[in-house]
């Protein structure tokens, strides 16, 4: 299992969303996140899964 973590900025770039939107997704449990050294980090696998799902919805 790949446990690569992405920063908030990386997730914003991948999903083309603002930091406040990604933080809201984390707060509302739409994306899992953990705090490491006061920085939000996101599991890469989950972010890519979310991206694939959102692309299917926007067809």
C-alpha positions in Angstrom: 0.0 0.0 0.0 1.3 3.4 -1.0 1.3 5.8 2.0 2.5 8.9 0.1 1.1 12.1 1.6 0.4 15.3 -0.3 0.5 18.8 1.0 -2.4 21.2 0.9 -0.8 23.1 -2.0 -0.4 19.9 -4.0 -4.0 18.8 -3.4 -5.2 22.3 -4.5 -3.2 22.0 -7.7 -4.4 18.5 -8.5 -8.1 19.2 -7.8 -8.0 22.8 -9.1 -9.6 24.1 -5.9 -8.7 26.8 -3.4 -7.1 26.1 0.0 -10.3 27.0 1.8 -12.3 24.5 -0.3 -9.8 21.7 0.4 -9.8 22.5 4.1 -13.6 22.4 4.1 -13.5 19.0 2.3 -11.2 17.8 5.1 -13.4 19.3 7.8 -16.5 17.6 6.3 -14.6 14.3 5.8 -14.9 14.4 2.1 -11.1 13.9 2.1 -9.1 12.3 4.8 -6.3 14.4 6.3 -3.8 14.4 9.1 -1.9 17.2 10.7 1.9 16.8 10.6 3.9 19.6 12.1 0.9 21.9 12.0 0.5 21.2 8.3 -2.5 19.4 6.7 -1.4 16.3 4.8 -3.6 14.2 2.5 -3.2 10.5 1.4 -2.3 10.6 -2.3 -4.3 7.5 -3.1 -7.5 9.1 -1.7 -6.9 12.4 -3.5 -6.5 10.5 -6.8 -9.6 8.4 -6.1 -11.6 11.6 -5.4 -10.2 13.2 -8.6 -11.3 10.2 -10.7 -14.7 10.2 -9.0 -15.3 13.9 -9.6 -14.3 13.5 -13.3 -17.0 10.8 -13.7 -19.6 13.1 -12.1 -18.7 16.0 -14.4 -19.1 14.1 -17.7 
